[in-house]
């Protein structure tokens, strides 16, 4: 029955056709996003493996990918412990520089 509705409804048919036509472009963007997550997770895993934050948030490649994905999505806004550590360190560094 859903196919019957799509075939005989002009608007719904054009929406369905356009959705299927745009699917390759959406897949391309999703692939590029995945590629960026992989690349930056690998860089974070390598660059921060000897730091305190690296041990907590990037102890394995999989964990660094997961944490990067969480930060990339809207869920990352609630991951304040990760961003708070970086903010605190930045503030400490800035205060040390200004007091010298």
C-alpha positions in Angstrom: 0.0 0.0 0.0 2.8 2.6 0.7 4.1 2.1 -2.8 0.6 2.6 -4.2 0.4 5.9 -2.4 3.8 7.0 -3.6 3.0 6.1 -7.2 -0.3 7.9 -7.4 0.6 11.0 -5.3 2.6 13.5 -7.4 4.1 15.4 -4.6 5.1 12.3 -2.6 6.6 10.8 -5.8 8.7 13.8 -6.5 9.9 13.9 -2.9 10.8 10.2 -3.0 12.6 10.6 -6.3 14.6 13.6 -5.1 15.5 11.8 -1.9 16.9 8.8 -3.8 18.7 11.1 -6.2 20.4 13.0 -3.3 21.4 9.8 -1.4 24.9 9.5 -3.1 25.8 13.1 -2.0 24.7 12.4 1.5 26.7 9.2 1.5 29.7 11.1 0.3 29.4 13.6 3.1 29.0 10.9 5.7 32.1 9.1 4.3 34.1 12.3 4.6 32.9 12.9 8.1 33.9 9.3 9.1 37.3 9.9 7.5 37.8 13.0 9.5 36.8 11.3 12.7 39.2 8.5 12.0 42.1 10.8 11.2 41.7 13.1 14.2 41.0 10.3 16.6 44.3 8.7 15.4 46.1 12.0 15.8 44.7 12.5 19.3 45.6 9.0 20.3 49.2 9.5 19.1 49.7 13.1 20.3 48.1 12.8 23.7 49.0 9.2 24.7 51.6 10.4 27.3 49.4 13.1 28.9 47.0 12.8 31.8 44.0 13.6 29.6 45.2 11.1 27.0 45.2 8.3 29.5 41.7 9.2 30.6 40.0 10.0 27.3 42.3 8.5 24.6 43.7 5.3 26.1 42.9 3.3 23.0 42.1 4.2 19.4 38.5 3.1 19.8 38.0 5.2 22.9 39.5 8.2 21.2 37.1 7.7 18.2 34.1 7.4 20.6 35.1 10.5 22.6 35.7 12.5 19.4 32.3 11.4 18.0 30.6 12.4 21.3 32.2 15.8 21.1 31.3 16.1 17.4 27.6 15.5 18.0 25.3 17.5 20.3 26.0 15.0 23.1 29.4 16.6 23.3 27.9 19.7 24.8 27.2 17.7 28.0 30.7 16.3 28.2 31.9 19.1 30.3 34.6 17.2 32.1 36.7 16.8 29.0 36.3 20.4 27.9 36.6 21.7 31.4 40.1 20.2 31.8 41.3 21.9 28.7 39.7 25.2 29.7 41.3 25.1 33.2 44.7 24.4 31.8 44.4 27.2 29.3 43.4 29.6 32.1 46.4 28.5 34.2 48.8 28.9 31.3 47.4 32.4 30.6 47.6 33.5 34.2 51.3 32.3 34.4 52.2 34.2 31.3 50.5 37.4 32.5 52.1 37.3 35.9 55.7 37.1 34.6 
